[in-house]
Amino acid sequence: MLLRSFSINRLIVLIITGGFLFLFVETVIEHEKVIATEIPAYIPIITSLAGLIIAFLTVKNWTNGLVRFLHFYLLLTIFVGMGGLFFHNKERFSGGGKEAIVGEKDTGDVKPPLLAPAAFIGLGVVGLLGTSRKRQAEIREK
């Protein structure tokens, strides 16, 4: 079986690839209504699609250069996740603290999910930890 020949690091990147695929599909669905009016809604879609491609190429070829490029990109996804947390929550906390959070159920406004962008932070952290230099099982140079 092909997966048995993979190192644990490569399997972690394969899981990260699936995570980027899930995030791509989920953000396209969730941002469908706001994508025409808000340009920042494109950021998680582009980030997850690029992450899917980079992670897939890394699993397929598994060279030192691609793993390092994936590290850079995973670090970028952490920053995208932090920016997404800001954009998703800036209106909740600008209106006056506790009333802005408690009172949102009473209004008919649909607000973005509170912690949805944290998925990018989680993928980035797990990917960086799983492929760090100390945990490298094998990397082959071509």
Helices and strands as residue ranges (DSSP letters): G 2-5, H 8-30, G 39-41, H 42-61, H 64-94, H 98-102, G 103-105, H 118-130, G 133-135
